């Protein structure tokens, strides 16, 4: 809900290795793990009892991409 609620501005984002990533679309899915832990190769991020499956993301200074393009 926060990803949708904050789009397009100010947007949902996170930092990884001093680089900022903006999340445009995501789904809540089943998955467990410590919050922030990447739990699969499709960039699904654990959030305690559920997980966030990122569908569209933008790397700082780049254009938005669907997760398949981004992970190549």
C-alpha positions in Angstrom: 0.0 0.0 0.0 2.9 2.4 0.7 4.4 1.8 -2.7 1.1 2.6 -4.4 0.3 5.4 -2.0 3.6 7.2 -2.4 3.7 6.9 -6.3 4.6 8.9 -8.2 5.9 11.4 -5.7 7.7 11.2 -3.3 7.9 7.5 -4.2 9.0 4.5 -2.2 12.7 4.0 -2.2 15.6 2.3 -0.5 19.4 2.6 -0.5 21.8 -0.3 -1.3 25.6 0.1 -1.4 25.2 3.9 -1.3 22.9 3.9 -4.4 19.2 4.9 -4.3 16.5 2.7 -5.9 12.9 3.8 -6.4 10.2 1.1 -6.3 7.2 1.8 -8.7 5.3 -1.4 -8.4 5.3 -4.3 -6.0 3.1 -7.1 -4.6 2.8 -8.6 -1.2 3.6 -12.3 -1.3 4.1 -15.2 1.0 7.5 -15.4 2.5 9.3 -15.2 5.8 12.6 -13.7 6.9 14.2 -10.9 8.7 13.0 -7.5 7.3 15.2 -6.4 4.4 16.6 -9.8 3.6 16.5 -10.7 -0.1 14.9 -14.2 -0.2 15.1 -15.1 -3.9 16.7 -14.3 -7.3 13.6 -12.2 -8.3 14.4 -9.5 -5.7 11.7 -10.5 -3.3 12.4 -8.8 0.1 11.3 -10.3 3.4 9.2 -8.2 5.7 8.8 -10.5 8.7 5.7 -12.7 8.1 5.2 -11.6 4.5 7.4 -10.4 1.6 7.5 -7.7 -1.0 7.9 -8.9 -4.6 9.3 -5.9 -6.6 7.8 -5.7 -10.1 9.2 -2.3 -11.4 12.2 -0.5 -10.1 14.5 2.4 -11.1 18.2 2.7 -10.3 19.4 6.1 -9.5 20.0 8.1 -12.7 18.5 5.4 -14.9 15.0 4.8 -16.4 12.4 2.6 -14.7 12.6 -1.1 -15.6 10.5 -4.2 -14.9 12.3 -6.6 -12.6 13.1 -9.0 -15.4 15.1 -6.3 -17.3 16.7 -5.0 -14.1 18.0 -8.4 -13.0 19.8 -9.1 -16.3 
